[in-house]
Amino acid sequence: MSVMSISMSRLHPAVTAALIVAAGGIATILGAYVFQYGFGVAPCELCLLQRKVYYVGIPLALIVAFVVSRDPPRPAVIGGLGLLAVVMLVGTAIAIYHSGVEWKLWAGPQDCTGDLNNFGPAGGLLDKMEKTNIVRCDVATRFLGVSLANVNVVISFVLAAVAAWGIKAARAKG
C-alpha cells in the first residue's frame, strides 16, 4: 500500500469503510468457492442467493470507494454507504433465514427442503424425483457446530456495521 493511499484512507474514512466491505465480500466469496470446489460442499439455492448479495455489494463498495475518493458532496457519501449497509443487511436477513431453515426453526423454500424419505405411492416416485433437488437447504455442513450460513450472518452484519461506521465518520468529518 502506498503512502498516498494510506493518507487518502486517513482523510476519507468512508473510503476505508467501503474498501473494507469490498475486501470482506471478496474474502467471503473466495471462501465459499474454496468450500465448493476445494472441499466439494455443493451450495443450495439459499447459499447461491446469499452469494448474489456479495455479487452486488462488492462492485457497489468499489464504486462507493472510488466516488468518495473524489470528494463528492456529503449526501452522496452517506447515500452510497447507506445503500451498501442496506445491501449487507439484506444479506444478513437471508443468512438468518437460511440458518433458521438449517436449524429446522421454520420451513425453507419447497425446491430445496422437505422429506426425501416419503415419496408416496410407487406411481408418483418418478414425479417426486424430478421435483426433488439434491442439494438441500435444510441440511448443513457444520464445523464446530456452526454452518456456513451461521457464519455469513456474522460476516454480513459486520460488513453492514462497517458501512454504518463510514456514514458516522463522514458525518463527523463535516
OpenMM code with the backbone's topology and positions (N, CA, C; nanometers):
from openmm import Vec3, app, unit

residues = "MET SER VAL MET SER ILE SER MET SER ARG LEU HIS PRO ALA VAL THR ALA ALA LEU ILE VAL ALA ALA GLY GLY ILE ALA THR ILE LEU GLY ALA TYR VAL PHE GLN TYR GLY PHE GLY VAL ALA PRO CYS GLU LEU CYS LEU LEU GLN ARG LYS VAL TYR TYR VAL GLY ILE PRO LEU ALA LEU ILE VAL ALA PHE VAL VAL SER ARG ASP PRO PRO ARG PRO ALA VAL ILE GLY GLY LEU GLY LEU LEU ALA VAL VAL MET LEU VAL GLY THR ALA ILE ALA ILE TYR HIS SER GLY VAL GLU TRP LYS LEU TRP ALA GLY PRO GLN ASP CYS THR GLY ASP LEU ASN ASN PHE GLY PRO ALA GLY GLY LEU LEU ASP LYS MET GLU LYS THR ASN ILE VAL ARG CYS ASP VAL ALA THR ARG PHE LEU GLY VAL SER LEU ALA ASN VAL ASN VAL VAL ILE SER PHE VAL LEU ALA ALA VAL ALA ALA TRP GLY ILE LYS ALA ALA ARG ALA LYS GLY".split()
positions = [
    Vec3(0.0863, -0.1170, 0.0000),
    Vec3(0.0000, 0.0000, 0.0000),
    Vec3(0.0907, 0.1230, 0.0000),
    Vec3(0.0640, 0.2163, -0.0855),
    Vec3(0.1488, 0.3343, -0.0962),
    Vec3(0.1127, 0.4372, 0.0104),
    Vec3(0.2071, 0.5317, 0.0305),
    Vec3(0.1855, 0.6384, 0.1282),
    Vec3(0.0637, 0.7203, 0.0888),
    Vec3(0.0461, 0.7423, -0.0418),
    Vec3(-0.0677, 0.8223, -0.0879),
    Vec3(-0.2007, 0.7541, -0.0538),
    Vec3(-0.2084, 0.6196, -0.0747),
    Vec3(-0.3343, 0.5514, -0.0447),
    Vec3(-0.3600, 0.5465, 0.1056),
    Vec3(-0.2533, 0.5352, 0.1856),
    Vec3(-0.2713, 0.5371, 0.3307),
    Vec3(-0.3221, 0.6735, 0.3747),
    Vec3(-0.2615, 0.7798, 0.3238),
    Vec3(-0.3070, 0.9133, 0.3630),
    Vec3(-0.4470, 0.9405, 0.3106),
    Vec3(-0.4804, 0.8855, 0.1930),
    Vec3(-0.6148, 0.9023, 0.1379),
    Vec3(-0.7173, 0.8375, 0.2305),
    Vec3(-0.6863, 0.7163, 0.2820),
    Vec3(-0.7820, 0.6493, 0.3704),
    Vec3(-0.7963, 0.7242, 0.5019),
    Vec3(-0.6885, 0.7887, 0.5490),
    Vec3(-0.6996, 0.8673, 0.6718),
    Vec3(-0.7841, 0.9916, 0.6496),
    Vec3(-0.7734, 1.0489, 0.5312),
    Vec3(-0.8544, 1.1657, 0.5006),
    Vec3(-1.0001, 1.1278, 0.4772),
    Vec3(-1.0219, 1.0092, 0.4284),
    Vec3(-1.1560, 0.9638, 0.3929),
    Vec3(-1.1875, 0.8312, 0.4618),
    Vec3(-1.2326, 0.8339, 0.5855),
    Vec3(-1.2699, 0.7075, 0.6497),
    Vec3(-1.3806, 0.6357, 0.5735),
    Vec3(-1.4605, 0.7105, 0.4982),
    Vec3(-1.5663, 0.6483, 0.4188),
    Vec3(-1.5066, 0.5609, 0.3085),
    Vec3(-1.3933, 0.6026, 0.2519),
    Vec3(-1.3243, 0.5206, 0.1520),
    Vec3(-1.2764, 0.3918, 0.2185),
    Vec3(-1.2187, 0.4068, 0.3366),
    Vec3(-1.1702, 0.2903, 0.4101),
    Vec3(-1.2845, 0.1937, 0.4383),
    Vec3(-1.3973, 0.2458, 0.4814),
    Vec3(-1.5130, 0.1609, 0.5110),
    Vec3(-1.5574, 0.0857, 0.3856),
    Vec3(-1.5685, 0.1548, 0.2746),
    Vec3(-1.6118, 0.0902, 0.1501),
    Vec3(-1.5114, -0.0154, 0.1054),
    Vec3(-1.3828, 0.0130, 0.1196),
    Vec3(-1.2809, -0.0847, 0.0800),
    Vec3(-1.2801, -0.2058, 0.1731),
    Vec3(-1.3070, -0.1844, 0.3008),
    Vec3(-1.3173, -0.2973, 0.3941),
    Vec3(-1.4351, -0.3860, 0.3556),
    Vec3(-1.5477, -0.3254, 0.3214),
    Vec3(-1.6648, -0.4036, 0.2790),
    Vec3(-1.6322, -0.4819, 0.1523),
    Vec3(-1.5660, -0.4182, 0.0565),
    Vec3(-1.5290, -0.4876, -0.0675),
    Vec3(-1.4340, -0.6039, -0.0378),
    Vec3(-1.3314, -0.5790, 0.0435),
    Vec3(-1.2345, -0.6843, 0.0762),
    Vec3(-1.3009, -0.7981, 0.1540),
    Vec3(-1.3872, -0.7633, 0.2489),
    Vec3(-1.4585, -0.8662, 0.3242),
    Vec3(-1.5493, -0.9484, 0.2348),
    Vec3(-1.6143, -0.8818, 0.1408),
    Vec3(-1.7008, -0.9523, 0.0470),
    Vec3(-1.6219, -1.0448, -0.0441),
    Vec3(-1.5081, -0.9966, -0.0931),
    Vec3(-1.4232, -1.0799, -0.1796),
    Vec3(-1.3739, -1.2019, -0.1021),
    Vec3(-1.3286, -1.1811, 0.0207),
    Vec3(-1.2816, -1.2929, 0.1029),
    Vec3(-1.3931, -1.3944, 0.1280),
    Vec3(-1.5145, -1.3456, 0.1499),
    Vec3(-1.6280, -1.4345, 0.1753),
    Vec3(-1.6604, -1.5180, 0.0524),
    Vec3(-1.6647, -1.4548, -0.0631),
    Vec3(-1.6932, -1.5281, -0.1872),
    Vec3(-1.5821, -1.6288, -0.2167),
    Vec3(-1.4576, -1.5876, -0.1984),
    Vec3(-1.3469, -1.6811, -0.2198),
    Vec3(-1.3572, -1.7997, -0.1237),
    Vec3(-1.3943, -1.7728, 0.0005),
    Vec3(-1.4144, -1.8810, 0.0970),
    Vec3(-1.5248, -1.9762, 0.0529),
    Vec3(-1.6330, -1.9201, 0.0002),
    Vec3(-1.7428, -2.0044, -0.0486),
    Vec3(-1.6953, -2.0923, -0.1643),
    Vec3(-1.6147, -2.0366, -0.2526),
    Vec3(-1.5613, -2.1147, -0.3647),
    Vec3(-1.4653, -2.2237, -0.3169),
    Vec3(-1.3866, -2.1943, -0.2130),
    Vec3(-1.2970, -2.2962, -0.1568),
    Vec3(-1.3786, -2.4130, -0.1026),
    Vec3(-1.4865, -2.3827, -0.0297),
    Vec3(-1.5706, -2.4900, 0.0219),
    Vec3(-1.6362, -2.5671, -0.0923),
    Vec3(-1.6806, -2.4952, -0.1956),
    Vec3(-1.7489, -2.5616, -0.3060),
    Vec3(-1.6529, -2.6450, -0.3906),
    Vec3(-1.5459, -2.5839, -0.4390),
    Vec3(-1.4575, -2.6523, -0.5331),
    Vec3(-1.3421, -2.7258, -0.4655),
    Vec3(-1.3007, -2.6789, -0.3491),
    Vec3(-1.1903, -2.7436, -0.2797),
    Vec3(-1.2351, -2.8600, -0.1931),
    Vec3(-1.3494, -2.8440, -0.1256),
    Vec3(-1.3970, -2.9459, -0.0326),
    Vec3(-1.5219, -3.0186, -0.0809),
    Vec3(-1.5741, -2.9793, -0.1971),
    Vec3(-1.6889, -3.0492, -0.2543),
    Vec3(-1.8213, -3.0238, -0.1849),
    Vec3(-1.8344, -2.9113, -0.1141),
    Vec3(-1.9602, -2.8768, -0.0479),
    Vec3(-2.0457, -2.7996, -0.1483),
    Vec3(-2.1437, -2.8698, -0.2056),
    Vec3(-2.2287, -2.8077, -0.3082),
    Vec3(-2.3232, -2.7063, -0.2442),
    Vec3(-2.3377, -2.5889, -0.3056),
    Vec3(-2.4282, -2.4871, -0.2491),
    Vec3(-2.5737, -2.5179, -0.2826),
    Vec3(-2.6609, -2.4858, -0.1879),
    Vec3(-2.8043, -2.4995, -0.2122),
    Vec3(-2.8562, -2.3677, -0.2708),
    Vec3(-2.9856, -2.3626, -0.2951),
    Vec3(-3.0448, -2.2416, -0.3526),
    Vec3(-3.0278, -2.1203, -0.2615),
    Vec3(-3.0428, -2.1388, -0.1303),
    Vec3(-3.0262, -2.0261, -0.0383),
    Vec3(-2.8804, -1.9821, -0.0287),
    Vec3(-2.7877, -2.0764, -0.0410),
    Vec3(-2.6448, -2.0404, -0.0442),
    Vec3(-2.6166, -1.9511, -0.1653),
    Vec3(-2.6705, -1.9913, -0.2786),
    Vec3(-2.6489, -1.9134, -0.4006),
    Vec3(-2.7135, -1.7755, -0.3900),
    Vec3(-2.8285, -1.7684, -0.3249),
    Vec3(-2.8939, -1.6392, -0.3034),
    Vec3(-2.8073, -1.5484, -0.2154),
    Vec3(-2.7459, -1.6058, -0.1126),
    Vec3(-2.6570, -1.5270, -0.0265),
    Vec3(-2.5379, -1.4747, -0.1050),
    Vec3(-2.4889, -1.5517, -0.1996),
    Vec3(-2.3762, -1.5064, -0.2821),
    Vec3(-2.4149, -1.3866, -0.3676),
    Vec3(-2.5385, -1.3837, -0.4151),
    Vec3(-2.5822, -1.2729, -0.5006),
    Vec3(-2.5698, -1.1386, -0.4291),
    Vec3(-2.5895, -1.1388, -0.2988),
    Vec3(-2.5727, -1.0151, -0.2218),
    Vec3(-2.4297, -0.9634, -0.2370),
    Vec3(-2.3335, -1.0528, -0.2312),
    Vec3(-2.1936, -1.0129, -0.2476),
    Vec3(-2.1632, -0.9727, -0.3917),
    Vec3(-2.2287, -1.0371, -0.4873),
    Vec3(-2.2084, -1.0002, -0.6278),
    Vec3(-2.2579, -0.8583, -0.6547),
    Vec3(-2.3523, -0.8118, -0.5768),
    Vec3(-2.3984, -0.6727, -0.5843),
    Vec3(-2.3119, -0.5848, -0.4939),
    Vec3(-2.2857, -0.6307, -0.3725),
    Vec3(-2.2162, -0.5491, -0.2722),
    Vec3(-2.0719, -0.5175, -0.3046),
    Vec3(-1.9984, -0.6131, -0.3619),
    Vec3(-1.8563, -0.5893, -0.3910),
    Vec3(-1.8381, -0.4776, -0.4938),
    Vec3(-1.9021, -0.4862, -0.6111),
    Vec3(-1.8844, -0.3758, -0.7058),
    Vec3(-1.9381, -0.2436, -0.6521),
    Vec3(-2.0496, -0.2500, -0.5779),
    Vec3(-2.1044, -0.1278, -0.5190),
    Vec3(-2.0044, -0.0655, -0.4232),
    Vec3(-1.9410, -0.1464, -0.3408),
    Vec3(-1.8414, -0.0951, -0.2460),
    Vec3(-1.7242, -0.0314, -0.3191),
    Vec3(-1.6799, -0.0924, -0.4271),
    Vec3(-1.5687, -0.0350, -0.5046),
    Vec3(-1.6097, 0.0963, -0.5716),
    Vec3(-1.7324, 0.1020, -0.6210),
    Vec3(-1.7829, 0.2265, -0.6808),
    Vec3(-1.7920, 0.3353, -0.5750),
    Vec3(-1.8456, 0.3001, -0.4582),
    Vec3(-1.8567, 0.3975, -0.3491),
    Vec3(-1.7181, 0.4473, -0.3097),
    Vec3(-1.6208, 0.3573, -0.2971),
    Vec3(-1.4844, 0.3978, -0.2605),
    Vec3(-1.4269, 0.4940, -0.3647),
    Vec3(-1.4483, 0.4626, -0.4920),
    Vec3(-1.3968, 0.5494, -0.5982),
    Vec3(-1.4631, 0.6867, -0.5942),
    Vec3(-1.5947, 0.6888, -0.5838),
    Vec3(-1.6683, 0.8161, -0.5831),
    Vec3(-1.6300, 0.8991, -0.4610),
    Vec3(-1.6236, 0.8358, -0.3454),
    Vec3(-1.5907, 0.9083, -0.2221),
    Vec3(-1.4492, 0.9651, -0.2289),
    Vec3(-1.3589, 0.8942, -0.2942),
    Vec3(-1.2214, 0.9439, -0.3057),
    Vec3(-1.2126, 1.0706, -0.3905),
    Vec3(-1.3182, 1.1041, -0.4615),
    Vec3(-1.3231, 1.2239, -0.5457),
    Vec3(-1.3880, 1.3423, -0.4737),
    Vec3(-1.4105, 1.3306, -0.3447),
    Vec3(-1.4699, 1.4369, -0.2625),
    Vec3(-1.6063, 1.4845, -0.3129),
    Vec3(-1.7025, 1.3948, -0.3238),
    Vec3(-1.8367, 1.4386, -0.3650),
    Vec3(-1.9057, 1.5076, -0.2470),
    Vec3(-2.0231, 1.5635, -0.2696),
    Vec3(-2.0986, 1.6216, -0.1571),
    Vec3(-2.1292, 1.5145, -0.0525),
    Vec3(-2.1375, 1.5572, 0.0722),
    Vec3(-2.1591, 1.4642, 0.1833),
    Vec3(-2.2833, 1.3772, 0.1654),
    Vec3(-2.3954, 1.4288, 0.1136),
    Vec3(-2.5116, 1.3403, 0.0938),
    Vec3(-2.4818, 1.2232, -0.0008),
    Vec3(-2.3948, 1.2436, -0.0988),
    Vec3(-2.3590, 1.1334, -0.1894),
    Vec3(-2.2793, 1.0264, -0.1154),
    Vec3(-2.1894, 1.0691, -0.0273),
    Vec3(-2.1100, 0.9756, 0.0521),
    Vec3(-2.2017, 0.8953, 0.1432),
    Vec3(-2.2873, 0.9648, 0.2146),
    Vec3(-2.3779, 0.8999, 0.3088),
    Vec3(-2.4763, 0.8085, 0.2341),
    Vec3(-2.5251, 0.8539, 0.1203),
    Vec3(-2.6174, 0.7728, 0.0409),
    Vec3(-2.5524, 0.6455, -0.0115),
    Vec3(-2.4307, 0.6575, -0.0626),
    Vec3(-2.3602, 0.5393, -0.1138),
    Vec3(-2.3322, 0.4375, -0.0048),
    Vec3(-2.2828, 0.4859, 0.1079),
    Vec3(-2.2551, 0.3952, 0.2192),
    Vec3(-2.3847, 0.3405, 0.2789),
    Vec3(-2.4888, 0.4219, 0.2794),
    Vec3(-2.6189, 0.3754, 0.3286),
    Vec3(-2.6728, 0.2627, 0.2428),
    Vec3(-2.6618, 0.2782, 0.1114),
    Vec3(-2.7059, 0.1730, 0.0208),
    Vec3(-2.6239, 0.0461, 0.0429),
    Vec3(-2.4948, 0.0629, 0.0626),
    Vec3(-2.4072, -0.0507, 0.0896),
    Vec3(-2.4473, -0.1208, 0.2200),
    Vec3(-2.4787, -0.0436, 0.3226),
    Vec3(-2.5232, -0.1018, 0.4501),
    Vec3(-2.6534, -0.1789, 0.4310),
    Vec3(-2.7457, -0.1239, 0.3533),
    Vec3(-2.8731, -0.1917, 0.3289),
    Vec3(-2.8503, -0.3236, 0.2549),
    Vec3(-2.7643, -0.3221, 0.1545),
    Vec3(-2.7337, -0.4447, 0.0803),
    Vec3(-2.6810, -0.5518, 0.1756),
    Vec3(-2.5893, -0.5140, 0.2642),
    Vec3(-2.5320, -0.6119, 0.3565),
    Vec3(-2.6343, -0.6564, 0.4618),
    Vec3(-2.7267, -0.5688, 0.4989),
    Vec3(-2.8322, -0.6096, 0.5912),
    Vec3(-2.9300, -0.7069, 0.5245),
    Vec3(-2.9525, -0.6899, 0.3953),
    Vec3(-3.0327, -0.7877, 0.3209),
    Vec3(-2.9609, -0.9228, 0.3252),
    Vec3(-2.8290, -0.9209, 0.3070),
    Vec3(-2.7507, -1.0445, 0.3184),
    Vec3(-2.7622, -1.1067, 0.4562),
    Vec3(-2.7621, -1.0228, 0.5586),
    Vec3(-2.7783, -1.0715, 0.6960),
    Vec3(-2.9141, -1.1392, 0.7121),
    Vec3(-3.0181, -1.0764, 0.6601),
    Vec3(-3.1533, -1.1323, 0.6710),
    Vec3(-3.1640, -1.2666, 0.5983),
    Vec3(-3.1070, -1.2756, 0.4797),
    Vec3(-3.1105, -1.4022, 0.4048),
    Vec3(-3.0344, -1.5102, 0.4813),
    Vec3(-2.9200, -1.4739, 0.5386),
    Vec3(-2.8406, -1.5710, 0.6143),
    Vec3(-2.9133, -1.6155, 0.7413),
    Vec3(-2.9831, -1.5238, 0.8066),
    Vec3(-3.0631, -1.5614, 0.9245),
    Vec3(-3.1746, -1.6573, 0.8830),
    Vec3(-3.2415, -1.6258, 0.7734),
    Vec3(-3.3473, -1.7138, 0.7227),
    Vec3(-3.2911, -1.8529, 0.6933),
    Vec3(-3.1776, -1.8574, 0.6232),
    Vec3(-3.1158, -1.9854, 0.5884),
    Vec3(-3.0739, -2.0613, 0.7145),
    Vec3(-3.0188, -1.9904, 0.8114),
    Vec3(-2.9796, -2.0542, 0.9376),
    Vec3(-3.1007, -2.1152, 1.0072),
    Vec3(-3.2117, -2.0430, 1.0076),
    Vec3(-3.3339, -2.0952, 1.0680),
    Vec3(-3.3854, -2.2192, 0.9975),
    Vec3(-3.3710, -2.2217, 0.8641),
    Vec3(-3.4106, -2.3398, 0.7874),
    Vec3(-3.3203, -2.4571, 0.8263),
    Vec3(-3.1900, -2.4324, 0.8372),
    Vec3(-3.0964, -2.5393, 0.8744),
    Vec3(-3.1242, -2.5945, 1.0143),
    Vec3(-3.1599, -2.5065, 1.1065),
    Vec3(-3.1869, -2.5475, 1.2443),
    Vec3(-3.3302, -2.5967, 1.2612),
    Vec3(-3.4063, -2.6036, 1.1494),
    Vec3(-3.5451, -2.6516, 1.1498),
    Vec3(-3.6372, -2.5637, 1.2348),
    Vec3(-3.6057, -2.4340, 1.2418),
    Vec3(-3.6914, -2.3401, 1.3143),
    Vec3(-3.8124, -2.3010, 1.2301),
    Vec3(-3.7977, -2.3057, 1.0979),
    Vec3(-3.9078, -2.2780, 1.0060),
    Vec3(-3.8779, -2.3487, 0.8745),
    Vec3(-3.9808, -2.3592, 0.7936),
    Vec3(-3.9657, -2.4276, 0.6647),
    Vec3(-3.8931, -2.3386, 0.5656),
    Vec3(-3.8189, -2.4003, 0.4809),
    Vec3(-3.7499, -2.3283, 0.3745),
    Vec3(-3.8276, -2.3363, 0.2452),
    Vec3(-3.7685, -2.2884, 0.1373),
    Vec3(-3.8348, -2.2959, 0.0068),
    Vec3(-3.8623, -2.4414, -0.0316),
    Vec3(-3.9714, -2.4657, -0.0991),
    Vec3(-4.0101, -2.6021, -0.1354),
    Vec3(-3.9115, -2.6686, -0.2304),
    Vec3(-3.8366, -2.5897, -0.3079),
    Vec3(-3.7457, -2.6517, -0.4039),
    Vec3(-3.6159, -2.7010, -0.3413),
    Vec3(-3.5946, -2.6752, -0.2108),
    Vec3(-3.4706, -2.7247, -0.1503),
    Vec3(-3.4878, -2.7760, -0.0082),
    Vec3(-3.6101, -2.8023, 0.0341),
    Vec3(-3.6326, -2.8630, 0.1653),
    Vec3(-3.7458, -2.9636, 0.1541),
    Vec3(-3.7589, -3.0427, 0.2536),
    Vec3(-3.8700, -3.1371, 0.2570),
    Vec3(-3.8247, -3.2781, 0.2855),
    Vec3(-3.9198, -3.3682, 0.2887),
    Vec3(-3.8974, -3.5063, 0.3239),
    Vec3(-3.8496, -3.5850, 0.2022),
    Vec3(-3.7295, -3.6381, 0.2085),
    Vec3(-3.6784, -3.7210, 0.1000),
    Vec3(-3.7094, -3.8690, 0.1221),
    Vec3(-3.7667, -3.9030, 0.2362),
    Vec3(-3.7932, -4.0430, 0.2679),
    Vec3(-3.9319, -4.0880, 0.2266),
    Vec3(-4.0244, -3.9961, 0.2073),
    Vec3(-4.1611, -4.0322, 0.1760),
    Vec3(-4.1963, -3.9838, 0.0362),
    Vec3(-4.1829, -4.0717, -0.0612),
    Vec3(-4.2135, -4.0348, -0.1990),
    Vec3(-4.3560, -4.0709, -0.2385),
    Vec3(-4.4328, -4.1278, -0.1475),
    Vec3(-4.5706, -4.1630, -0.1776),
    Vec3(-4.5791, -4.2940, -0.2521),
    Vec3(-4.6903, -4.3144, -0.3236),
    Vec3(-4.7080, -4.4402, -0.3961),
    Vec3(-4.6046, -4.4552, -0.5070),
    Vec3(-4.5791, -4.5793, -0.5454),
    Vec3(-4.4757, -4.6086, -0.6445),
    Vec3(-4.4992, -4.5347, -0.7766),
    Vec3(-4.6238, -4.5152, -0.8153),
    Vec3(-4.6533, -4.4466, -0.9404),
    Vec3(-4.6078, -4.3019, -0.9403),
    Vec3(-4.6033, -4.2393, -0.8228),
    Vec3(-4.5625, -4.0996, -0.8135),
    Vec3(-4.4138, -4.0808, -0.7877),
    Vec3(-4.3411, -4.1926, -0.7817),
    Vec3(-4.1989, -4.1850, -0.7494),
    Vec3(-4.1208, -4.1030, -0.8519),
    Vec3(-4.1440, -4.1274, -0.9794),
    Vec3(-4.0713, -4.0532, -1.0827),
    Vec3(-4.1045, -3.9046, -1.0781),
    Vec3(-4.2323, -3.8736, -1.0562),
    Vec3(-4.2721, -3.7332, -1.0461),
    Vec3(-4.2014, -3.6657, -0.9292),
    Vec3(-4.1981, -3.7326, -0.8154),
    Vec3(-4.1327, -3.6767, -0.6967),
    Vec3(-3.9828, -3.6588, -0.7213),
    Vec3(-3.9187, -3.7569, -0.7852),
    Vec3(-3.7745, -3.7494, -0.8091),
    Vec3(-3.7400, -3.6326, -0.9022),
    Vec3(-3.8248, -3.6069, -0.9999),
    Vec3(-3.7997, -3.4958, -1.0908),
    Vec3(-3.8101, -3.3616, -1.0208),
    Vec3(-3.8928, -3.3540, -0.9171),
    Vec3(-3.9130, -3.2289, -0.8457),
    Vec3(-3.8213, -3.2142, -0.7251),
    Vec3(-3.7429, -3.3158, -0.6946),
    Vec3(-3.6574, -3.3139, -0.5769),
    Vec3(-3.5192, -3.2621, -0.6137),
    Vec3(-3.4771, -3.1597, -0.5415),
    Vec3(-3.3448, -3.1033, -0.5609),
    Vec3(-3.2473, -3.1773, -0.4697),
    Vec3(-3.1352, -3.2200, -0.5231),
    Vec3(-3.0406, -3.2994, -0.4456),
    Vec3(-2.9734, -3.2163, -0.3365),
    Vec3(-2.9404, -3.0914, -0.3653),
    Vec3(-2.8749, -3.0063, -0.2665),
    Vec3(-2.9828, -2.9401, -0.1822),
    Vec3(-2.9889, -2.9812, -0.0557),
    Vec3(-3.0964, -2.9360, 0.0321),
    Vec3(-3.0534, -2.8154, 0.1130),
    Vec3(-3.1478, -2.7254, 0.1367),
    Vec3(-3.1218, -2.6049, 0.2163),
    Vec3(-3.1326, -2.6305, 0.3658),
    Vec3(-3.1977, -2.7398, 0.4031),
    Vec3(-3.2186, -2.7653, 0.5450),
    Vec3(-3.1201, -2.8665, 0.6039),
    Vec3(-3.0160, -2.8986, 0.5299),
    Vec3(-2.9105, -2.9866, 0.5793),
    Vec3(-2.7802, -2.9093, 0.5672),
    Vec3(-2.7165, -2.8848, 0.6805),
    Vec3(-2.5970, -2.8005, 0.6804),
    Vec3(-2.4719, -2.8815, 0.7089),
    Vec3(-2.3641, -2.8430, 0.6430),
    Vec3(-2.2328, -2.8926, 0.6800),
    Vec3(-2.1868, -2.8054, 0.7954),
    Vec3(-2.1567, -2.8668, 0.9081),
    Vec3(-2.1194, -2.7903, 1.0275),
    Vec3(-1.9748, -2.8177, 1.0657),
    Vec3(-1.9115, -2.7131, 1.1140),
    Vec3(-1.7773, -2.7233, 1.1708),
    Vec3(-1.7835, -2.6552, 1.3060),
    Vec3(-1.7496, -2.7281, 1.4112),
    Vec3(-1.7603, -2.6785, 1.5490),
    Vec3(-1.9027, -2.6312, 1.5805),
    Vec3(-2.0012, -2.6984, 1.5214),
    Vec3(-2.1407, -2.6672, 1.5479),
    Vec3(-2.1961, -2.5488, 1.4716),
    Vec3(-2.1181, -2.4934, 1.3804),
    Vec3(-2.1585, -2.3732, 1.3078),
    Vec3(-2.1599, -2.4029, 1.1573),
    Vec3(-2.2653, -2.3596, 1.0905),
    Vec3(-2.2740, -2.3783, 0.9457),
    Vec3(-2.2227, -2.2539, 0.8738),
    Vec3(-2.2055, -2.2669, 0.7436),
    Vec3(-2.1617, -2.1519, 0.6635),
    Vec3(-2.2661, -2.0405, 0.6659),
    Vec3(-2.3935, -2.0758, 0.6697),
    Vec3(-2.4984, -1.9730, 0.6789),
    Vec3(-2.4885, -1.8991, 0.8115),
    Vec3(-2.4590, -1.9722, 0.9202),
    Vec3(-2.4416, -1.9082, 1.0507),
    Vec3(-2.3256, -1.8093, 1.0468),
    Vec3(-2.2167, -1.8493, 0.9855),
    Vec3(-2.1003, -1.7611, 0.9741),
    Vec3(-2.1349, -1.6391, 0.8901),
    Vec3(-2.2130, -1.6601, 0.7842),
    Vec3(-2.2489, -1.5489, 0.6972),
    Vec3(-2.3378, -1.4471, 0.7669),
    Vec3(-2.4160, -1.4897, 0.8658),
    Vec3(-2.4941, -1.3939, 0.9452),
    Vec3(-2.3985, -1.2912, 1.0055),
    Vec3(-2.2926, -1.3415, 1.0662),
    Vec3(-2.1952, -1.2541, 1.1330),
    Vec3(-2.1208, -1.1684, 1.0316),
    Vec3(-2.0717, -1.2297, 0.9247),
    Vec3(-1.9937, -1.1546, 0.8250),
    Vec3(-2.0779, -1.0431, 0.7642),
    Vec3(-2.1978, -1.0750, 0.7196),
    Vec3(-2.2836, -0.9738, 0.6559),
    Vec3(-2.3157, -0.8600, 0.7517),
    Vec3(-2.3451, -0.8958, 0.8770),
    Vec3(-2.3783, -0.7929, 0.9755),
    Vec3(-2.2571, -0.7044, 1.0065),
    Vec3(-2.1402, -0.7640, 1.0193),
    Vec3(-2.0184, -0.6851, 1.0451),
    Vec3(-1.9909, -0.5917, 0.9281),
    Vec3(-2.0082, -0.6386, 0.8058),
    Vec3(-1.9847, -0.5519, 0.6896),
    Vec3(-2.0879, -0.4390, 0.6840),
    Vec3(-2.2113, -0.4662, 0.7227),
    Vec3(-2.3120, -0.3592, 0.7317),
    Vec3(-2.2708, -0.2581, 0.8378),
    Vec3(-2.2175, -0.3068, 0.9499),
    Vec3(-2.1725, -0.2175, 1.0570),
    Vec3(-2.0535, -0.1330, 1.0127),
    Vec3(-1.9658, -0.1897, 0.9326),
    Vec3(-1.8520, -0.1128, 0.8801),
    Vec3(-1.9024, -0.0003, 0.7906),
    Vec3(-2.0007, -0.0301, 0.7060),
    Vec3(-2.0580, 0.0746, 0.6209),
    Vec3(-2.1243, 0.1822, 0.7073),
    Vec3(-2.1926, 0.1411, 0.8139),
    Vec3(-2.2541, 0.2385, 0.9058),
    Vec3(-2.1483, 0.3225, 0.9756),
    Vec3(-2.0365, 0.2591, 1.0122),
    Vec3(-1.9247, 0.3344, 1.0710),
    Vec3(-1.8746, 0.4399, 0.9718),
    Vec3(-1.8685, 0.4048, 0.8440),
    Vec3(-1.8267, 0.5008, 0.7415),
    Vec3(-1.9218, 0.6189, 0.7330),
    Vec3(-2.0515, 0.5929, 0.7484),
    Vec3(-2.1506, 0.7010, 0.7497),
    Vec3(-2.1259, 0.7930, 0.8692),
    Vec3(-2.1055, 0.7318, 0.9845),
    Vec3(-2.0808, 0.8116, 1.1060),
    Vec3(-1.9548, 0.8957, 1.0894),
    Vec3(-1.8512, 0.8383, 1.0343),
    Vec3(-1.7253, 0.9111, 1.0140),
    Vec3(-1.7440, 1.0248, 0.9133),
    Vec3(-1.8238, 1.0003, 0.8091),
    Vec3(-1.8484, 1.1038, 0.7082),
    Vec3(-1.9263, 1.2193, 0.7683),
    Vec3(-2.0207, 1.1886, 0.8545),
    Vec3(-2.0978, 1.2940, 0.9193),
    Vec3(-2.0095, 1.3742, 1.0149),
    Vec3(-1.9209, 1.3063, 1.0857),
    Vec3(-1.8329, 1.3737, 1.1819),
    Vec3(-1.7306, 1.4617, 1.1098),
    Vec3(-1.6921, 1.4194, 0.9900),
    Vec3(-1.5914, 1.4943, 0.9127),
    Vec3(-1.6456, 1.6304, 0.8708),
    Vec3(-1.7770, 1.6346, 0.8546),
    Vec3(-1.8364, 1.7635, 0.8219),
    Vec3(-1.8605, 1.7778, 0.6817),
] * unit.nanometer
topology = app.Topology()
chain = topology.addChain("A")
for resn in residues:
    res = topology.addResidue(resn, chain)
    for name in ("N", "CA", "C"):
        topology.addAtom(name, app.Element.getBySymbol(name[0]), res)
